[in-house]
Amino acid sequence: MQSTQARIIDWIAGTLNLRDFGGYPTDDGGMVQTGLPYRSGSTHGISTEGLGQIADELGVRTVIDLRSDSERTRWLSPFAEHGITTVHEPLDPWSGARSRDAAR
């Protein structure tokens, strides 16, 4: 498995804890592909240039946004302007369950 330091992407302006999520072992003995899934602690501070780099250099086409509706109201990134689709799947921070399911 690659080191945590090797996975950190710190050359894109405004990112917070952006890293390649690949390199982790799977339950079936495989490995999560590197250079495909990424994760970030925050995206709302990414510069316009940085969003372009995420789209063009990392090849990101879809963002899965796990934040609540209230978090999204305060902090949104203009991903669509860079050809990146956002899918909103909020998680309940206490249980990990999808917030939409919890309300049903």
Secondary structure, DSSP 8 states (H G I E B T S, - for coil): ---HHHHB---STT-BS-EE-TT-B-TTS-B--TTS-EE-SB-TT--HHHHHHHHHTS---EEEE-S-HHHHHH----GGGGT-EEEE--B-TTT-SBHHHHT-
